[in-house]
Amino acid sequence: GNPRKFGSRRHYCFSHQGYIQDCERITRVLADRYGADPRIHAWQIDNEYGCHD
């Protein structure tokens, strides 16, 4: 791949084990905290899918 310069978006590796583990941890924390709240119907854990390929 091509390295991205400072300030660009999505300059991380989606398949890096540490990234995957952190995503799973954050998702669990959000689900534990807000999952039973009747005001929450859904949430999006990313922003601007595919915007900066």
N, C-alpha and C positions, 0 to 999 in steps of 0.2 A: 504494500500500500504506500501511499504518499503521506508523510507527516503533515499535519496542519499547523499553521502559524498560531502564535499566541492570540487569544481572543476569539478564535473560531468556536463554533458549537460542535458538539459531538466528537470531540477529539479523544475518545476513549474506546477501548476494545470491548465490544458486546460479549465476547466469548471468554474474557479474562475471568478466572475463577473468583478472584476477590470482588470484582464488579458484580458477578452473579450472586455471591453470598450477601453482599451489602443490599442489593435489590430485594432479595428474599427477606432479610432482616427488617428492612424498612416497611415492606408490605405487611409483614406479620404485626409490627407495631401499630400501623395504621388500622389494620383489621381488628386487633384487640381493643384499641381505643375507641374506634368509631363504628365498628361492625354492628352493634346492637342498637345504635341510635336510630329511632324511627324516622327522623328527619333526613337521614342519608339514604338515598336510593342507589347511588352509584358514584364512583369517582374515577378519575383519569389519572394515571400515575406517570404519564409522559406529556410532553408539550410539543405541538407542531410536528406530528409524525412525518418523517421523510422530507422535512422542509429544507434541510441542509445536507444533501448527500455528498 
